[in-house]
Amino acid sequence: MNIIIGLFSGVGIIILLILIIPILLGILATLMIPKFVERRKKLERDKAELYMNTINNKELSEDNFFRKRNNQ
């Protein structure tokens, strides 16, 4: 009986919070992982697309440079 009374005293509530908060944070993190993964995949796709656009623009500018040079 004293254990139950002690559990609901101030110290018992603090101990319960110390035990419950990490469990709740773990559940929340587990639920958030797919969103982080999706966000990372989207960033990698955008980065790759930007890189390809940069390469294409560089090739186009080099082609234009040589065309202008050959026309002169």
CHARMM-style PDB file with segment names, atoms N, HN, CA, C and O in Angstrom:
ATOM      1  N   MET     1       0.829  -1.199   0.000  1.00  0.00      PROA
ATOM      2  CA  MET     1       0.000   0.000   0.000  1.00  0.00      PROA
ATOM      3  C   MET     1       0.874   1.265   0.000  1.00  0.00      PROA
ATOM      4  O   MET     1       0.575   2.253  -0.671  1.00  0.00      PROA
ATOM      5  N   ASN     2       1.965   1.196   0.777  1.00  0.00      PROA
ATOM      6  HN  ASN     2       2.208   0.393   1.322  1.00  0.00      PROA
ATOM      7  CA  ASN     2       2.861   2.360   0.815  1.00  0.00      PROA
ATOM      8  C   ASN     2       3.490   2.624  -0.548  1.00  0.00      PROA
ATOM      9  O   ASN     2       3.793   3.769  -0.885  1.00  0.00      PROA
ATOM     10  N   ILE     3       3.687   1.554  -1.340  1.00  0.00      PROA
ATOM     11  HN  ILE     3       3.441   0.624  -1.066  1.00  0.00      PROA
ATOM     12  CA  ILE     3       4.270   1.727  -2.670  1.00  0.00      PROA
ATOM     13  C   ILE     3       3.335   2.551  -3.550  1.00  0.00      PROA
ATOM     14  O   ILE     3       3.778   3.445  -4.270  1.00  0.00      PROA
ATOM     15  N   ILE     4       2.051   2.248  -3.490  1.00  0.00      PROA
ATOM     16  HN  ILE     4       1.691   1.522  -2.905  1.00  0.00      PROA
ATOM     17  CA  ILE     4       1.070   2.986  -4.304  1.00  0.00      PROA
ATOM     18  C   ILE     4       1.014   4.437  -3.865  1.00  0.00      PROA
ATOM     19  O   ILE     4       0.979   5.334  -4.708  1.00  0.00      PROA
ATOM     20  N   ILE     5       1.004   4.683  -2.576  1.00  0.00      PROA
ATOM     21  HN  ILE     5       1.032   3.955  -1.891  1.00  0.00      PROA
ATOM     22  CA  ILE     5       0.970   6.061  -2.063  1.00  0.00      PROA
ATOM     23  C   ILE     5       2.261   6.786  -2.472  1.00  0.00      PROA
ATOM     24  O   ILE     5       2.219   7.947  -2.878  1.00  0.00      PROA
ATOM     25  N   GLY     6       3.373   6.118  -2.366  1.00  0.00      PROA
ATOM     26  HN  GLY     6       3.407   5.174  -2.035  1.00  0.00      PROA
ATOM     27  CA  GLY     6       4.652   6.720  -2.743  1.00  0.00      PROA
ATOM     28  C   GLY     6       4.732   7.003  -4.235  1.00  0.00      PROA
ATOM     29  O   GLY     6       5.354   7.975  -4.663  1.00  0.00      PROA
ATOM     30  N   LEU     7       4.094   6.137  -5.025  1.00  0.00      PROA
ATOM     31  HN  LEU     7       3.590   5.347  -4.678  1.00  0.00      PROA
ATOM     32  CA  LEU     7       4.118   6.313  -6.476  1.00  0.00      PROA
ATOM     33  C   LEU     7       3.410   7.591  -6.897  1.00  0.00      PROA
ATOM     34  O   LEU     7       3.826   8.258  -7.844  1.00  0.00      PROA
ATOM     35  N   PHE     8       2.343   7.927  -6.192  1.00  0.00      PROA
ATOM     36  HN  PHE     8       2.005   7.385  -5.422  1.00  0.00      PROA
ATOM     37  CA  PHE     8       1.578   9.117  -6.548  1.00  0.00      PROA
ATOM     38  C   PHE     8       2.011  10.354  -5.764  1.00  0.00      PROA
ATOM     39  O   PHE     8       1.387  11.409  -5.878  1.00  0.00      PROA
ATOM     40  N   SER     9       3.056  10.233  -4.986  1.00  0.00      PROA
ATOM     41  HN  SER     9       3.563   9.376  -4.894  1.00  0.00      PROA
ATOM     42  CA  SER     9       3.609  11.423  -4.327  1.00  0.00      PROA
ATOM     43  C   SER     9       4.449  12.177  -5.360  1.00  0.00      PROA
ATOM     44  O   SER     9       4.577  11.738  -6.503  1.00  0.00      PROA
ATOM     45  N   GLY    10       5.004  13.283  -4.964  1.00  0.00      PROA
ATOM     46  HN  GLY    10       4.900  13.640  -4.036  1.00  0.00      PROA
ATOM     47  CA  GLY    10       5.777  14.114  -5.890  1.00  0.00      PROA
ATOM     48  C   GLY    10       6.950  13.386  -6.506  1.00  0.00      PROA
ATOM     49  O   GLY    10       7.193  13.509  -7.706  1.00  0.00      PROA
ATOM     50  N   VAL    11       7.673  12.641  -5.717  1.00  0.00      PROA
ATOM     51  HN  VAL    11       7.476  12.541  -4.742  1.00  0.00      PROA
ATOM     52  CA  VAL    11       8.843  11.937  -6.224  1.00  0.00      PROA
ATOM     53  C   VAL    11       8.413  10.851  -7.208  1.00  0.00      PROA
ATOM     54  O   VAL    11       9.061  10.652  -8.236  1.00  0.00      PROA
ATOM     55  N   GLY    12       7.328  10.151  -6.898  1.00  0.00      PROA
ATOM     56  HN  GLY    12       6.802  10.312  -6.063  1.00  0.00      PROA
ATOM     57  CA  GLY    12       6.831   9.094  -7.781  1.00  0.00      PROA
ATOM     58  C   GLY    12       6.404   9.633  -9.129  1.00  0.00      PROA
ATOM     59  O   GLY    12       6.643   9.006 -10.161  1.00  0.00      PROA
ATOM     60  N   ILE    13       5.770  10.797  -9.122  1.00  0.00      PROA
ATOM     61  HN  ILE    13       5.576  11.306  -8.284  1.00  0.00      PROA
ATOM     62  CA  ILE    13       5.328  11.405 -10.388  1.00  0.00      PROA
ATOM     63  C   ILE    13       6.544  11.817 -11.221  1.00  0.00      PROA
ATOM     64  O   ILE    13       6.546  11.669 -12.444  1.00  0.00      PROA
ATOM     65  N   ILE    14       7.569  12.332 -10.556  1.00  0.00      PROA
ATOM     66  HN  ILE    14       7.567  12.452  -9.564  1.00  0.00      PROA
ATOM     67  CA  ILE    14       8.787  12.715 -11.284  1.00  0.00      PROA
ATOM     68  C   ILE    14       9.434  11.484 -11.905  1.00  0.00      PROA
ATOM     69  O   ILE    14       9.871  11.519 -13.055  1.00  0.00      PROA
ATOM     70  N   ILE    15       9.495  10.402 -11.147  1.00  0.00      PROA
ATOM     71  HN  ILE    15       9.140  10.373 -10.212  1.00  0.00      PROA
ATOM     72  CA  ILE    15      10.074   9.165 -11.676  1.00  0.00      PROA
ATOM     73  C   ILE    15       9.250   8.657 -12.858  1.00  0.00      PROA
ATOM     74  O   ILE    15       9.817   8.227 -13.862  1.00  0.00      PROA
ATOM     75  N   LEU    16       7.929   8.701 -12.753  1.00  0.00      PROA
ATOM     76  HN  LEU    16       7.469   9.051 -11.937  1.00  0.00      PROA
ATOM     77  CA  LEU    16       7.078   8.275 -13.861  1.00  0.00      PROA
ATOM     78  C   LEU    16       7.327   9.130 -15.105  1.00  0.00      PROA
ATOM     79  O   LEU    16       7.396   8.603 -16.216  1.00  0.00      PROA
ATOM     80  N   LEU    17       7.461  10.443 -14.923  1.00  0.00      PROA
ATOM     81  HN  LEU    17       7.404  10.870 -14.021  1.00  0.00      PROA
ATOM     82  CA  LEU    17       7.730  11.320 -16.066  1.00  0.00      PROA
ATOM     83  C   LEU    17       9.077  11.007 -16.683  1.00  0.00      PROA
ATOM     84  O   LEU    17       9.217  11.021 -17.906  1.00  0.00      PROA
ATOM     85  N   ILE    18      10.073  10.723 -15.850  1.00  0.00      PROA
ATOM     86  HN  ILE    18       9.959  10.711 -14.857  1.00  0.00      PROA
ATOM     87  CA  ILE    18      11.397  10.384 -16.369  1.00  0.00      PROA
ATOM     88  C   ILE    18      11.317   9.108 -17.196  1.00  0.00      PROA
ATOM     89  O   ILE    18      12.053   8.965 -18.173  1.00  0.00      PROA
ATOM     90  N   LEU    19      10.446   8.182 -16.829  1.00  0.00      PROA
ATOM     91  HN  LEU    19       9.848   8.298 -16.036  1.00  0.00      PROA
ATOM     92  CA  LEU    19      10.298   6.942 -17.591  1.00  0.00      PROA
ATOM     93  C   LEU    19       9.422   7.110 -18.824  1.00  0.00      PROA
ATOM     94  O   LEU    19       9.684   6.501 -19.861  1.00  0.00      PROA
ATOM     95  N   ILE    20       8.386   7.931 -18.718  1.00  0.00      PROA
ATOM     96  HN  ILE    20       8.173   8.426 -17.876  1.00  0.00      PROA
ATOM     97  CA  ILE    20       7.394   8.040 -19.800  1.00  0.00      PROA
ATOM     98  C   ILE    20       7.884   8.946 -20.932  1.00  0.00      PROA
ATOM     99  O   ILE    20       7.650   8.638 -22.101  1.00  0.00      PROA
ATOM    100  N   ILE    21       8.552  10.047 -20.616  1.00  0.00      PROA
ATOM    101  HN  ILE    21       8.742  10.297 -19.666  1.00  0.00      PROA
ATOM    102  CA  ILE    21       8.951  11.016 -21.644  1.00  0.00      PROA
ATOM    103  C   ILE    21       9.853  10.387 -22.712  1.00  0.00      PROA
ATOM    104  O   ILE    21       9.600  10.611 -23.896  1.00  0.00      PROA
ATOM    105  N   PRO    22      10.897   9.610 -22.364  1.00  0.00      PROA
ATOM    106  CA  PRO    22      11.706   8.998 -23.430  1.00  0.00      PROA
ATOM    107  C   PRO    22      10.916   8.022 -24.298  1.00  0.00      PROA
ATOM    108  O   PRO    22      11.163   7.913 -25.499  1.00  0.00      PROA
ATOM    109  N   ILE    23       9.966   7.315 -23.689  1.00  0.00      PROA
ATOM    110  HN  ILE    23       9.765   7.404 -22.713  1.00  0.00      PROA
ATOM    111  CA  ILE    23       9.135   6.392 -24.469  1.00  0.00      PROA
ATOM    112  C   ILE    23       8.288   7.171 -25.474  1.00  0.00      PROA
ATOM    113  O   ILE    23       8.188   6.783 -26.638  1.00  0.00      PROA
ATOM    114  N   LEU    24       7.689   8.255 -25.030  1.00  0.00      PROA
ATOM    115  HN  LEU    24       7.770   8.570 -24.085  1.00  0.00      PROA
ATOM    116  CA  LEU    24       6.872   9.076 -25.936  1.00  0.00      PROA
ATOM    117  C   LEU    24       7.732   9.704 -27.034  1.00  0.00      PROA
ATOM    118  O   LEU    24       7.309   9.777 -28.187  1.00  0.00      PROA
ATOM    119  N   LEU    25       8.927  10.154 -26.683  1.00  0.00      PROA
ATOM    120  HN  LEU    25       9.272  10.095 -25.746  1.00  0.00      PROA
ATOM    121  CA  LEU    25       9.817  10.726 -27.697  1.00  0.00      PROA
ATOM    122  C   LEU    25      10.245   9.668 -28.707  1.00  0.00      PROA
ATOM    123  O   LEU    25      10.365   9.957 -29.898  1.00  0.00      PROA
ATOM    124  N   GLY    26      10.473   8.455 -28.240  1.00  0.00      PROA
ATOM    125  HN  GLY    26      10.376   8.221 -27.273  1.00  0.00      PROA
ATOM    126  CA  GLY    26      10.827   7.368 -29.153  1.00  0.00      PROA
ATOM    127  C   GLY    26       9.708   7.051 -30.118  1.00  0.00      PROA
ATOM    128  O   GLY    26       9.950   6.833 -31.305  1.00  0.00      PROA
ATOM    129  N   ILE    27       8.468   7.023 -29.613  1.00  0.00      PROA
ATOM    130  HN  ILE    27       8.271   7.201 -28.649  1.00  0.00      PROA
ATOM    131  CA  ILE    27       7.316   6.765 -30.482  1.00  0.00      PROA
ATOM    132  C   ILE    27       7.172   7.891 -31.498  1.00  0.00      PROA
ATOM    133  O   ILE    27       6.928   7.634 -32.676  1.00  0.00      PROA
ATOM    134  N   LEU    28       7.321   9.132 -31.055  1.00  0.00      PROA
ATOM    135  HN  LEU    28       7.519   9.341 -30.097  1.00  0.00      PROA
ATOM    136  CA  LEU    28       7.214  10.279 -31.956  1.00  0.00      PROA
ATOM    137  C   LEU    28       8.293  10.238 -33.031  1.00  0.00      PROA
ATOM    138  O   LEU    28       8.017  10.496 -34.203  1.00  0.00      PROA
ATOM    139  N   ALA    29       9.522   9.914 -32.633  1.00  0.00      PROA
ATOM    140  HN  ALA    29       9.746   9.704 -31.681  1.00  0.00      PROA
ATOM    141  CA  ALA    29      10.614   9.837 -33.603  1.00  0.00      PROA
ATOM    142  C   ALA    29      10.351   8.730 -34.617  1.00  0.00      PROA
ATOM    143  O   ALA    29      10.618   8.898 -35.807  1.00  0.00      PROA
ATOM    144  N   THR    30       9.831   7.603 -34.150  1.00  0.00      PROA
ATOM    145  HN  THR    30       9.614   7.467 -33.183  1.00  0.00      PROA
ATOM    146  CA  THR    30       9.528   6.500 -35.060  1.00  0.00      PROA
ATOM    147  C   THR    30       8.465   6.904 -36.075  1.00  0.00      PROA
ATOM    148  O   THR    30       8.527   6.504 -37.238  1.00  0.00      PROA
ATOM    149  N   LEU    31       7.505   7.687 -35.642  1.00  0.00      PROA
ATOM    150  HN  LEU    31       7.455   8.012 -34.697  1.00  0.00      PROA
ATOM    151  CA  LEU    31       6.455   8.132 -36.560  1.00  0.00      PROA
ATOM    152  C   LEU    31       6.982   9.167 -37.548  1.00  0.00      PROA
ATOM    153  O   LEU    31       6.461   9.282 -38.657  1.00  0.00      PROA
ATOM    154  N   MET    32       8.009   9.923 -37.159  1.00  0.00      PROA
ATOM    155  HN  MET    32       8.433   9.830 -36.258  1.00  0.00      PROA
ATOM    156  CA  MET    32       8.514  10.995 -38.016  1.00  0.00      PROA
ATOM    157  C   MET    32       9.564  10.514 -39.019  1.00  0.00      PROA
ATOM    158  O   MET    32       9.847  11.226 -39.983  1.00  0.00      PROA
ATOM    159  N   ILE    33      10.143   9.341 -38.826  1.00  0.00      PROA
ATOM    160  HN  ILE    33       9.914   8.762 -38.044  1.00  0.00      PROA
ATOM    161  CA  ILE    33      11.227   8.867 -39.701  1.00  0.00      PROA
ATOM    162  C   ILE    33      10.821   8.841 -41.179  1.00  0.00      PROA
ATOM    163  O   ILE    33      11.602   9.301 -42.012  1.00  0.00      PROA
ATOM    164  N   PRO    34       9.639   8.327 -41.547  1.00  0.00      PROA
ATOM    165  CA  PRO    34       9.288   8.320 -42.983  1.00  0.00      PROA
ATOM    166  C   PRO    34       9.263   9.716 -43.600  1.00  0.00      PROA
ATOM    167  O   PRO    34       9.629   9.882 -44.764  1.00  0.00      PROA
ATOM    168  N   LYS    35       8.840  10.713 -42.841  1.00  0.00      PROA
ATOM    169  HN  LYS    35       8.542  10.578 -41.896  1.00  0.00      PROA
ATOM    170  CA  LYS    35       8.817  12.079 -43.376  1.00  0.00      PROA
ATOM    171  C   LYS    35      10.232  12.576 -43.637  1.00  0.00      PROA
ATOM    172  O   LYS    35      10.490  13.215 -44.657  1.00  0.00      PROA
ATOM    173  N   PHE    36      11.156  12.282 -42.709  1.00  0.00      PROA
ATOM    174  HN  PHE    36      10.946  11.763 -41.881  1.00  0.00      PROA
ATOM    175  CA  PHE    36      12.543  12.702 -42.906  1.00  0.00      PROA
ATOM    176  C   PHE    36      13.158  11.994 -44.098  1.00  0.00      PROA
ATOM    177  O   PHE    36      13.901  12.601 -44.870  1.00  0.00      PROA
ATOM    178  N   VAL    37      12.852  10.704 -44.253  1.00  0.00      PROA
ATOM    179  HN  VAL    37      12.249  10.211 -43.626  1.00  0.00      PROA
ATOM    180  CA  VAL    37      13.396   9.942 -45.383  1.00  0.00      PROA
ATOM    181  C   VAL    37      12.877  10.520 -46.694  1.00  0.00      PROA
ATOM    182  O   VAL    37      13.640  10.698 -47.643  1.00  0.00      PROA
ATOM    183  N   GLU    38      11.575  10.813 -46.747  1.00  0.00      PROA
ATOM    184  HN  GLU    38      10.955  10.668 -45.976  1.00  0.00      PROA
ATOM    185  CA  GLU    38      10.974  11.370 -47.960  1.00  0.00      PROA
ATOM    186  C   GLU    38      11.572  12.734 -48.272  1.00  0.00      PROA
ATOM    187  O   GLU    38      11.844  13.048 -49.431  1.00  0.00      PROA
ATOM    188  N   ARG    39      11.775  13.542 -47.241  1.00  0.00      PROA
ATOM    189  HN  ARG    39      11.554  13.287 -46.300  1.00  0.00      PROA
ATOM    190  CA  ARG    39      12.361  14.871 -47.445  1.00  0.00      PROA
ATOM    191  C   ARG    39      13.787  14.751 -47.983  1.00  0.00      PROA
ATOM    192  O   ARG    39      14.189  15.506 -48.868  1.00  0.00      PROA
ATOM    193  N   ARG    40      14.553  13.787 -47.438  1.00  0.00      PROA
ATOM    194  HN  ARG    40      14.227  13.173 -46.719  1.00  0.00      PROA
ATOM    195  CA  ARG    40      15.930  13.596 -47.906  1.00  0.00      PROA
ATOM    196  C   ARG    40      15.946  13.129 -49.355  1.00  0.00      PROA
ATOM    197  O   ARG    40      16.768  13.593 -50.146  1.00  0.00      PROA
ATOM    198  N   LYS    41      15.039  12.211 -49.714  1.00  0.00      PROA
ATOM    199  HN  LYS    41      14.371  11.835 -49.072  1.00  0.00      PROA
ATOM    200  CA  LYS    41      14.983  11.739 -51.104  1.00  0.00      PROA
ATOM    201  C   LYS    41      14.643  12.888 -52.042  1.00  0.00      PROA
ATOM    202  O   LYS    41      15.219  13.003 -53.124  1.00  0.00      PROA
ATOM    203  N   LYS    42      13.705  13.739 -51.627  1.00  0.00      PROA
ATOM    204  HN  LYS    42      13.237  13.645 -50.748  1.00  0.00      PROA
ATOM    205  CA  LYS    42      13.315  14.871 -52.463  1.00  0.00      PROA
ATOM    206  C   LYS    42      14.493  15.830 -52.635  1.00  0.00      PROA
ATOM    207  O   LYS    42      14.728  16.334 -53.734  1.00  0.00      PROA
ATOM    208  N   LEU    43      15.233  16.085 -51.553  1.00  0.00      PROA
ATOM    209  HN  LEU    43      15.043  15.676 -50.661  1.00  0.00      PROA
ATOM    210  CA  LEU    43      16.397  16.965 -51.653  1.00  0.00      PROA
ATOM    211  C   LEU    43      17.454  16.385 -52.582  1.00  0.00      PROA
ATOM    212  O   LEU    43      18.065  17.114 -53.364  1.00  0.00      PROA
ATOM    213  N   GLU    44      17.674  15.063 -52.498  1.00  0.00      PROA
ATOM    214  HN  GLU    44      17.178  14.471 -51.863  1.00  0.00      PROA
ATOM    215  CA  GLU    44      18.659  14.438 -53.382  1.00  0.00      PROA
ATOM    216  C   GLU    44      18.210  14.509 -54.844  1.00  0.00      PROA
ATOM    217  O   GLU    44      19.026  14.736 -55.737  1.00  0.00      PROA
ATOM    218  N   ARG    45      16.905  14.314 -55.083  1.00  0.00      PROA
ATOM    219  HN  ARG    45      16.243  14.130 -54.357  1.00  0.00      PROA
ATOM    220  CA  ARG    45      16.387  14.432 -56.457  1.00  0.00      PROA
ATOM    221  C   ARG    45      16.585  15.845 -56.977  1.00  0.00      PROA
ATOM    222  O   ARG    45      17.038  16.039 -58.106  1.00  0.00      PROA
ATOM    223  N   ASP    46      16.246  16.836 -56.154  1.00  0.00      PROA
ATOM    224  HN  ASP    46      15.878  16.679 -55.237  1.00  0.00      PROA
ATOM    225  CA  ASP    46      16.394  18.236 -56.569  1.00  0.00      PROA
ATOM    226  C   ASP    46      17.862  18.576 -56.830  1.00  0.00      PROA
ATOM    227  O   ASP    46      18.186  19.296 -57.774  1.00  0.00      PROA
ATOM    228  N   LYS    47      18.744  18.045 -55.977  1.00  0.00      PROA
ATOM    229  HN  LYS    47      18.481  17.460 -55.210  1.00  0.00      PROA
ATOM    230  CA  LYS    47      20.170  18.302 -56.141  1.00  0.00      PROA
ATOM    231  C   LYS    47      20.675  17.695 -57.457  1.00  0.00      PROA
ATOM    232  O   LYS    47      21.422  18.333 -58.199  1.00  0.00      PROA
ATOM    233  N   ALA    48      20.259  16.466 -57.730  1.00  0.00      PROA
ATOM    234  HN  ALA    48      19.653  15.947 -57.127  1.00  0.00      PROA
ATOM    235  CA  ALA    48      20.683  15.811 -58.969  1.00  0.00      PROA
ATOM    236  C   ALA    48      20.136  16.554 -60.187  1.00  0.00      PROA
ATOM    237  O   ALA    48      20.835  16.717 -61.187  1.00  0.00      PROA
ATOM    238  N   GLU    49      18.891  17.001 -60.098  1.00  0.00      PROA
ATOM    239  HN  GLU    49      18.323  16.868 -59.286  1.00  0.00      PROA
ATOM    240  CA  GLU    49      18.289  17.734 -61.215  1.00  0.00      PROA
ATOM    241  C   GLU    49      19.017  19.053 -61.449  1.00  0.00      PROA
ATOM    242  O   GLU    49      19.269  19.437 -62.591  1.00  0.00      PROA
ATOM    243  N   LEU    50      19.352  19.742 -60.366  1.00  0.00      PROA
ATOM    244  HN  LEU    50      19.147  19.430 -59.438  1.00  0.00      PROA
ATOM    245  CA  LEU    50      20.090  20.999 -60.483  1.00  0.00      PROA
ATOM    246  C   LEU    50      21.468  20.762 -61.094  1.00  0.00      PROA
ATOM    247  O   LEU    50      21.928  21.547 -61.924  1.00  0.00      PROA
ATOM    248  N   TYR    51      22.121  19.684 -60.683  1.00  0.00      PROA
ATOM    249  HN  TYR    51      21.748  19.047 -60.009  1.00  0.00      PROA
ATOM    250  CA  TYR    51      23.445  19.344 -61.225  1.00  0.00      PROA
ATOM    251  C   TYR    51      23.356  19.072 -62.725  1.00  0.00      PROA
ATOM    252  O   TYR    51      24.184  19.547 -63.503  1.00  0.00      PROA
ATOM    253  N   MET    52      22.339  18.300 -63.120  1.00  0.00      PROA
ATOM    254  HN  MET    52      21.667  17.914 -62.489  1.00  0.00      PROA
ATOM    255  CA  MET    52      22.177  17.997 -64.546  1.00  0.00      PROA
ATOM    256  C   MET    52      21.874  19.263 -65.342  1.00  0.00      PROA
ATOM    257  O   MET    52      22.383  19.445 -66.448  1.00  0.00      PROA
ATOM    258  N   ASN    53      21.048  20.129 -64.779  1.00  0.00      PROA
ATOM    259  HN  ASN    53      20.635  19.981 -63.881  1.00  0.00      PROA
ATOM    260  CA  ASN    53      20.758  21.394 -65.469  1.00  0.00      PROA
ATOM    261  C   ASN    53      22.017  22.235 -65.610  1.00  0.00      PROA
ATOM    262  O   ASN    53      22.234  22.877 -66.638  1.00  0.00      PROA
ATOM    263  N   THR    54      22.845  22.227 -64.574  1.00  0.00      PROA
ATOM    264  HN  THR    54      22.669  21.705 -63.739  1.00  0.00      PROA
ATOM    265  CA  THR    54      24.095  22.995 -64.630  1.00  0.00      PROA
ATOM    266  C   THR    54      25.009  22.452 -65.721  1.00  0.00      PROA
ATOM    267  O   THR    54      25.604  23.215 -66.482  1.00  0.00      PROA
ATOM    268  N   ILE    55      25.117  21.119 -65.790  1.00  0.00      PROA
ATOM    269  HN  ILE    55      24.633  20.499 -65.171  1.00  0.00      PROA
ATOM    270  CA  ILE    55      25.959  20.504 -66.823  1.00  0.00      PROA
ATOM    271  C   ILE    55      25.413  20.844 -68.211  1.00  0.00      PROA
ATOM    272  O   ILE    55      26.173  21.198 -69.113  1.00  0.00      PROA
ATOM    273  N   ASN    56      24.091  20.733 -68.375  1.00  0.00      PROA
ATOM    274  HN  ASN    56      23.474  20.445 -67.642  1.00  0.00      PROA
ATOM    275  CA  ASN    56      23.487  21.038 -69.676  1.00  0.00      PROA
ATOM    276  C   ASN    56      23.709  22.496 -70.053  1.00  0.00      PROA
ATOM    277  O   ASN    56      24.025  22.797 -71.204  1.00  0.00      PROA
ATOM    278  N   ASN    57      23.548  23.404 -69.093  1.00  0.00      PROA
ATOM    279  HN  ASN    57      23.291  23.159 -68.158  1.00  0.00      PROA
ATOM    280  CA  ASN    57      23.756  24.823 -69.369  1.00  0.00      PROA
ATOM    281  C   ASN    57      25.211  25.103 -69.726  1.00  0.00      PROA
ATOM    282  O   ASN    57      25.500  25.924 -70.596  1.00  0.00      PROA
ATOM    283  N   LYS    58      26.122  24.412 -69.046  1.00  0.00      PROA
ATOM    284  HN  LYS    58      25.887  23.745 -68.340  1.00  0.00      PROA
ATOM    285  CA  LYS    58      27.540  24.606 -69.332  1.00  0.00      PROA
ATOM    286  C   LYS    58      27.867  24.125 -70.748  1.00  0.00      PROA
ATOM    287  O   LYS    58      28.597  24.786 -71.486  1.00  0.00      PROA
ATOM    288  N   GLU    59      27.319  22.974 -71.110  1.00  0.00      PROA
ATOM    289  HN  GLU    59      26.726  22.437 -70.510  1.00  0.00      PROA
ATOM    290  CA  GLU    59      27.550  22.454 -72.466  1.00  0.00      PROA
ATOM    291  C   GLU    59      26.970  23.405 -73.510  1.00  0.00      PROA
ATOM    292  O   GLU    59      27.592  23.663 -74.540  1.00  0.00      PROA
ATOM    293  N   LEU    60      25.775  23.921 -73.236  1.00  0.00      PROA
ATOM    294  HN  LEU    60      25.270  23.712 -72.399  1.00  0.00      PROA
ATOM    295  CA  LEU    60      25.162  24.857 -74.180  1.00  0.00      PROA
ATOM    296  C   LEU    60      25.997  26.123 -74.308  1.00  0.00      PROA
ATOM    297  O   LEU    60      26.195  26.633 -75.411  1.00  0.00      PROA
ATOM    298  N   SER    61      26.487  26.632 -73.176  1.00  0.00      PROA
ATOM    299  HN  SER    61      26.325  26.218 -72.280  1.00  0.00      PROA
ATOM    300  CA  SER    61      27.276  27.861 -73.249  1.00  0.00      PROA
ATOM    301  C   SER    61      28.596  27.622 -73.979  1.00  0.00      PROA
ATOM    302  O   SER    61      29.070  28.495 -74.705  1.00  0.00      PROA
ATOM    303  N   GLU    62      29.196  26.428 -73.785  1.00  0.00      PROA
ATOM    304  HN  GLU    62      28.810  25.719 -73.195  1.00  0.00      PROA
ATOM    305  CA  GLU    62      30.424  26.108 -74.522  1.00  0.00      PROA
ATOM    306  C   GLU    62      30.140  26.000 -76.019  1.00  0.00      PROA
ATOM    307  O   GLU    62      30.925  26.481 -76.836  1.00  0.00      PROA
ATOM    308  N   ASP    63      29.018  25.371 -76.381  1.00  0.00      PROA
ATOM    309  HN  ASP    63      28.380  24.980 -75.718  1.00  0.00      PROA
ATOM    310  CA  ASP    63      28.650  25.281 -77.797  1.00  0.00      PROA
ATOM    311  C   ASP    63      28.466  26.669 -78.398  1.00  0.00      PROA
ATOM    312  O   ASP    63      28.940  26.940 -79.502  1.00  0.00      PROA
ATOM    313  N   ASN    64      27.776  27.550 -77.671  1.00  0.00      PROA
ATOM    314  HN  ASN    64      27.391  27.330 -76.775  1.00  0.00      PROA
ATOM    315  CA  ASN    64      27.558  28.913 -78.155  1.00  0.00      PROA
ATOM    316  C   ASN    64      28.875  29.658 -78.293  1.00  0.00      PROA
ATOM    317  O   ASN    64      29.069  30.414 -79.246  1.00  0.00      PROA
ATOM    318  N   PHE    65      29.777  29.449 -77.348  1.00  0.00      PROA
ATOM    319  HN  PHE    65      29.619  28.835 -76.574  1.00  0.00      PROA
ATOM    320  CA  PHE    65      31.081  30.116 -77.396  1.00  0.00      PROA
ATOM    321  C   PHE    65      31.836  29.696 -78.651  1.00  0.00      PROA
ATOM    322  O   PHE    65      32.386  30.540 -79.359  1.00  0.00      PROA
ATOM    323  N   PHE    66      31.862  28.387 -78.930  1.00  0.00      PROA
ATOM    324  HN  PHE    66      31.415  27.701 -78.355  1.00  0.00      PROA
ATOM    325  CA  PHE    66      32.602  27.916 -80.106  1.00  0.00      PROA
ATOM    326  C   PHE    66      31.907  28.320 -81.394  1.00  0.00      PROA
ATOM    327  O   PHE    66      32.571  28.590 -82.395  1.00  0.00      PROA
ATOM    328  N   ARG    67      30.572  28.365 -81.386  1.00  0.00      PROA
ATOM    329  HN  ARG    67      30.032  28.145 -80.573  1.00  0.00      PROA
ATOM    330  CA  ARG    67      29.855  28.815 -82.588  1.00  0.00      PROA
ATOM    331  C   ARG    67      30.183  30.269 -82.895  1.00  0.00      PROA
ATOM    332  O   ARG    67      30.450  30.629 -84.042  1.00  0.00      PROA
ATOM    333  N   LYS    68      30.159  31.112 -81.841  1.00  0.00      PROA
ATOM    334  HN  LYS    68      29.942  30.820 -80.910  1.00  0.00      PROA
ATOM    335  CA  LYS    68      30.463  32.531 -82.038  1.00  0.00      PROA
ATOM    336  C   LYS    68      31.900  32.697 -82.525  1.00  0.00      PROA
ATOM    337  O   LYS    68      32.175  33.516 -83.402  1.00  0.00      PROA
ATOM    338  N   ARG    69      32.810  31.916 -81.953  1.00  0.00      PROA
ATOM    339  HN  ARG    69      32.587  31.250 -81.241  1.00  0.00      PROA
ATOM    340  CA  ARG    69      34.218  32.008 -82.329  1.00  0.00      PROA
ATOM    341  C   ARG    69      34.430  31.565 -83.774  1.00  0.00      PROA
ATOM    342  O   ARG    69      35.223  32.162 -84.501  1.00  0.00      PROA
ATOM    343  N   ASN    70      33.730  30.535 -84.179  1.00  0.00      PROA
ATOM    344  HN  ASN    70      33.085  30.050 -83.588  1.00  0.00      PROA
ATOM    345  CA  ASN    70      33.876  30.044 -85.551  1.00  0.00      PROA
ATOM    346  C   ASN    70      33.225  30.985 -86.551  1.00  0.00      PROA
ATOM    347  O   ASN    70      33.651  31.057 -87.704  1.00  0.00      PROA
ATOM    348  N   ASN    71      32.190  31.711 -86.120  1.00  0.00      PROA
ATOM    349  HN  ASN    71      31.844  31.653 -85.183  1.00  0.00      PROA
ATOM    350  CA  ASN    71      31.515  32.634 -87.031  1.00  0.00      PROA
ATOM    351  C   ASN    71      32.345  33.881 -87.273  1.00  0.00      PROA
ATOM    352  O   ASN    71      32.185  34.529 -88.307  1.00  0.00      PROA
ATOM    353  N   GLN    72      33.212  34.228 -86.365  1.00  0.00      PROA
ATOM    354  HN  GLN    72      33.342  33.701 -85.525  1.00  0.00      PROA
ATOM    355  CA  GLN    72      33.991  35.466 -86.535  1.00  0.00      PROA
ATOM    356  C   GLN    72      35.021  35.259 -87.529  1.00  0.00      PROA
ATOM    357  OT1 GLN    72      35.789  36.175 -87.823  1.00  0.00      PROA
TER     358      GLN     72
END
